[in-house]
Amino acid sequence: MSSKLVTIVAGVGAGTGASVARKFAKTYPVVLLARNPENFESLAKEINSSGGKALGISTDISDSSSVKKAIETIKKEFGDDVGASAAIFNASGGFLRKSFLELPEDVFTTSMNVSATGGFLFSQATLPLLLKGVEQKSEHPPSLIFTGATASVKSNARMASFAPGKWALRALSQSLAREFGPQGIHVSHAIIDGVIDIPRTRELLKDLGPEAKLSADGIANDYWWLHTQPRTNFTWEIDLRPAVEKW
């Protein structure tokens, strides 16, 4: 396990965030960011008890001071010279499927604050650490990976609270890929096109069988594949969906 490089995961919950953390924790110490400590406490305990290293930090990803404090905590724990092997932005918020005329302003604002502003703040905070990863000659190109959604590229009816933030995040990722790719950082955007199989979605799509939902562990494997791509073969965007998903 690398001691000079850490993986930072923002938006840790029961699905993609947890699976990505477990996957990357096999190689790197992982830092788990979530506003609610309940979202990372059991996962951090699991990783630490199984021989890995995990640090959970309560962080509001849409608040600049909170994000800065998280980076300060990381440096306090791992040293001022710590670099990042990967930074994964898996946070999202403000999803409410309602008619636009019934949509509360605060729901829309939350979505933009988490997806767009949060993605901006997370990127500005972690890119210096990723650049240190380049300097420290990370085995794999330091990676900045964004979790997108169907709404990143297709805004359906009753998705006005969610899609604008996801579109903004995708645009941000493309700009960063073009700026920092030549500097050795692999920036990627993953469109998750379908329902992820997590406890709260257990009853959804049951009539279509177990393969109707995306596997969180499968997504984590694909993020690891992105992370391990050589500089000669950077992928900016991938889209993942179950075979039965209509698209």
C-alpha positions as CSV (number, residue, x, y, z in Angstrom):
1,M,0.0,0.0,0.0
2,S,1.3,3.4,-0.9
3,S,1.9,5.7,2.1
4,K,2.6,8.9,0.2
5,L,-0.5,8.8,-2.0
6,V,-4.1,8.8,-0.9
7,T,-7.4,8.4,-2.7
8,I,-10.1,10.9,-1.8
9,V,-13.8,10.0,-2.3
10,A,-16.5,12.7,-2.0
11,G,-20.0,11.5,-1.6
12,V,-19.7,8.2,0.3
13,G,-22.9,6.3,0.7
14,A,-24.2,2.8,0.5
15,G,-23.6,2.5,-3.3
16,T,-21.0,3.7,-5.7
17,G,-19.0,5.7,-3.1
18,A,-18.6,2.8,-0.7
19,S,-17.7,0.3,-3.5
20,V,-15.1,2.7,-5.0
21,A,-13.6,3.3,-1.6
22,R,-13.3,-0.5,-0.9
23,K,-11.7,-1.0,-4.4
24,F,-9.1,1.8,-4.1
25,A,-8.4,0.9,-0.4
26,K,-6.8,-2.3,-1.6
27,T,-3.9,-0.2,-2.9
28,Y,-4.1,3.3,-1.3
29,P,-5.2,4.9,2.0
30,V,-8.6,6.3,1.4
31,V,-10.2,9.5,2.6
32,L,-14.0,9.4,2.9
33,L,-15.9,12.7,2.6
34,A,-19.6,13.0,3.4
35,R,-21.7,15.6,5.2
36,N,-23.2,13.0,7.5
37,P,-20.7,10.9,9.5
38,E,-23.1,8.0,9.5
39,N,-22.4,7.6,5.8
40,F,-18.7,6.8,6.3
41,E,-18.2,5.6,9.9
42,S,-19.1,1.9,9.3
43,L,-17.2,1.8,6.0
44,A,-14.0,3.4,7.6
45,K,-14.2,0.8,10.4
46,E,-14.6,-2.0,7.9
47,I,-11.6,-0.9,5.8
48,N,-9.4,-0.3,8.9
49,S,-10.3,-3.6,10.4
50,S,-9.5,-5.5,7.2
51,G,-5.9,-4.1,7.0
52,G,-6.5,-1.0,5.0
53,K,-6.4,2.7,6.0
54,A,-9.4,4.9,5.9
55,L,-10.0,8.4,7.3
56,G,-13.6,9.8,7.4
57,I,-14.1,13.5,7.4
58,S,-17.5,15.2,7.8
59,T,-17.5,17.7,4.8
60,D,-20.1,19.9,3.1
61,I,-18.7,19.6,-0.4
62,S,-20.7,22.8,-1.5
63,D,-19.0,24.9,1.2
64,S,-15.5,26.2,0.4
65,S,-14.4,26.5,4.1
66,S,-15.6,23.0,4.8
67,V,-13.6,21.6,1.8
68,K,-10.5,23.6,2.9
69,K,-10.8,22.1,6.4
70,A,-11.0,18.6,4.9
71,I,-7.7,19.2,3.0
72,E,-6.1,20.5,6.2
73,T,-7.2,17.4,8.0
74,I,-5.7,15.2,5.3
75,K,-2.4,17.0,5.5
76,K,-2.4,16.8,9.3
77,E,-3.0,13.0,9.1
78,F,-0.7,12.1,6.2
79,G,1.8,15.0,6.1
80,D,2.2,18.2,4.2
81,D,3.8,16.4,1.3
82,V,0.9,14.0,0.8
83,G,-0.2,13.5,-2.8
84,A,-3.3,12.0,-4.3
85,S,-3.5,8.9,-6.5
86,A,-7.1,9.6,-7.3
87,A,-9.9,12.0,-6.4
88,I,-13.5,10.7,-7.1
89,F,-16.4,13.1,-7.0
90,N,-19.5,11.1,-6.4
91,A,-21.6,13.7,-4.7
92,S,-25.1,14.8,-5.9
93,G,-28.2,16.4,-4.4
94,G,-31.4,18.2,-5.1
95,F,-33.1,15.3,-6.9
96,L,-36.9,15.8,-6.8
97,R,-39.0,14.5,-9.7
98,K,-41.8,17.1,-9.8
99,S,-43.5,19.3,-12.3
100,F,-41.3,22.4,-12.9
101,L,-44.0,24.8,-11.7
102,E,-44.2,22.9,-8.4
103,L,-40.4,22.8,-7.9
104,P,-39.1,24.6,-4.7
105,E,-36.3,27.0,-5.4
106,D,-34.2,25.5,-2.6
107,V,-34.2,22.0,-4.3
108,F,-32.8,23.5,-7.5
109,T,-30.3,25.5,-5.6
110,T,-29.1,22.5,-3.6
111,S,-28.6,20.6,-6.8
112,M,-26.4,23.3,-8.4
113,N,-24.5,23.9,-5.1
114,V,-23.6,20.2,-4.8
115,S,-23.0,19.1,-8.4
116,A,-21.7,22.3,-10.0
117,T,-20.2,24.4,-7.1
118,G,-19.2,21.2,-5.2
119,G,-17.4,19.8,-8.3
120,F,-15.6,23.1,-8.7
121,L,-14.5,23.3,-5.0
122,F,-13.5,19.6,-4.9
123,S,-11.4,19.9,-8.1
124,Q,-9.6,23.1,-6.9
125,A,-8.9,21.4,-3.6
126,T,-7.6,18.1,-4.9
127,L,-5.8,19.0,-8.1
128,P,-2.8,20.3,-6.2
129,L,-2.6,16.9,-4.5
130,L,-3.0,15.1,-7.8
131,L,-0.2,17.2,-9.3
132,K,2.0,16.1,-6.3
133,G,1.1,12.6,-7.3
134,V,2.6,13.3,-10.7
135,E,5.7,14.7,-9.1
136,Q,6.0,11.6,-6.9
137,K,5.8,9.4,-10.0
138,S,2.6,7.5,-9.1
139,E,2.5,4.1,-10.6
140,H,-0.7,5.0,-12.4
141,P,-1.6,8.5,-13.6
142,P,-3.3,10.5,-10.8
143,S,-7.0,10.5,-11.6
144,L,-9.9,12.9,-11.2
145,I,-13.1,11.0,-11.8
146,F,-16.6,12.5,-11.8
147,T,-19.8,10.4,-11.4
148,G,-22.4,11.6,-13.8
149,A,-25.9,10.4,-14.7
150,T,-28.3,10.0,-17.5
151,A,-29.3,13.6,-16.7
152,S,-25.8,14.7,-17.6
153,V,-26.6,14.4,-21.3
154,K,-30.4,14.0,-21.5
155,S,-32.8,16.1,-19.5
156,N,-36.3,14.5,-19.3
157,A,-39.5,16.0,-18.0
158,R,-39.6,16.6,-14.3
159,M,-35.8,16.5,-14.1
160,A,-35.2,20.3,-13.9
161,S,-33.9,20.1,-10.4
162,F,-31.2,17.6,-11.2
163,A,-30.1,17.8,-14.8
164,P,-28.7,21.4,-14.8
165,G,-26.1,20.6,-12.1
166,K,-25.1,17.4,-13.8
167,W,-24.7,19.1,-17.2
168,A,-22.5,21.7,-15.5
169,L,-20.4,19.0,-13.8
170,R,-19.9,17.3,-17.2
171,A,-18.7,20.6,-18.8
172,L,-16.4,21.2,-15.9
173,S,-14.8,17.7,-16.3
174,Q,-14.2,18.2,-20.0
175,S,-12.5,21.6,-19.4
176,L,-10.3,20.1,-16.7
177,A,-9.5,17.1,-18.9
178,R,-8.2,19.3,-21.6
179,E,-6.2,21.5,-19.2
180,F,-4.7,18.9,-16.9
181,G,-4.4,15.9,-19.2
182,P,-1.2,17.2,-20.7
183,Q,0.1,17.7,-17.1
184,G,-0.3,14.0,-16.4
185,I,-3.7,13.9,-14.7
186,H,-6.4,11.7,-16.1
187,V,-9.7,13.4,-15.8
188,S,-12.8,11.3,-16.5
189,H,-16.6,11.6,-16.5
190,A,-18.7,8.5,-16.0
191,I,-22.4,8.6,-17.1
192,I,-24.3,6.1,-14.9
193,D,-27.3,5.4,-17.0
194,G,-29.6,3.3,-14.9
195,V,-30.6,2.4,-11.4
196,I,-27.8,1.2,-9.1
197,D,-28.5,-1.9,-7.0
198,I,-28.4,-0.6,-3.4
199,P,-30.6,-1.3,-0.4
200,R,-33.1,1.5,-1.1
201,T,-33.6,0.4,-4.7
202,R,-34.1,-3.3,-3.9
203,E,-37.8,-3.3,-4.9
204,L,-37.3,-1.4,-8.1
205,L,-37.3,-3.3,-11.5
206,K,-37.7,-6.7,-9.7
207,D,-39.8,-8.0,-12.6
208,L,-36.9,-7.6,-14.9
209,G,-34.5,-9.7,-13.0
210,P,-31.2,-9.1,-11.1
211,E,-29.4,-7.8,-14.1
212,A,-31.7,-4.8,-14.6
213,K,-29.7,-2.7,-12.2
214,L,-26.2,-1.5,-12.2
215,S,-23.7,-3.1,-9.9
216,A,-21.9,-0.6,-7.6
217,D,-18.9,-3.0,-7.4
218,G,-18.9,-3.1,-11.2
219,I,-18.8,0.7,-11.4
220,A,-15.9,0.6,-8.9
221,N,-14.1,-1.8,-11.2
222,D,-14.6,0.5,-14.1
223,Y,-13.3,3.5,-12.1
224,W,-10.2,1.4,-11.3
225,W,-9.8,0.6,-15.0
226,L,-9.9,4.4,-15.8
227,H,-7.3,5.0,-13.0
228,T,-4.9,2.4,-14.4
229,Q,-5.0,3.6,-18.0
230,P,-1.6,4.7,-19.3
231,R,-1.0,8.3,-20.5
232,T,-1.1,7.0,-24.1
233,N,-4.8,5.9,-23.7
234,F,-6.8,8.4,-21.6
235,T,-10.6,8.0,-21.7
236,W,-12.5,11.2,-20.9
237,E,-16.0,9.8,-20.8
238,I,-17.6,6.4,-20.4
239,D,-21.3,5.5,-20.1
240,L,-22.4,2.5,-18.1
241,R,-25.8,0.8,-18.2
242,P,-27.4,-2.6,-17.7
243,A,-28.0,-4.6,-20.9
244,V,-31.8,-4.1,-20.5
245,E,-31.7,-0.3,-20.1
246,K,-33.4,1.7,-22.8
247,W,-31.2,4.5,-24.2
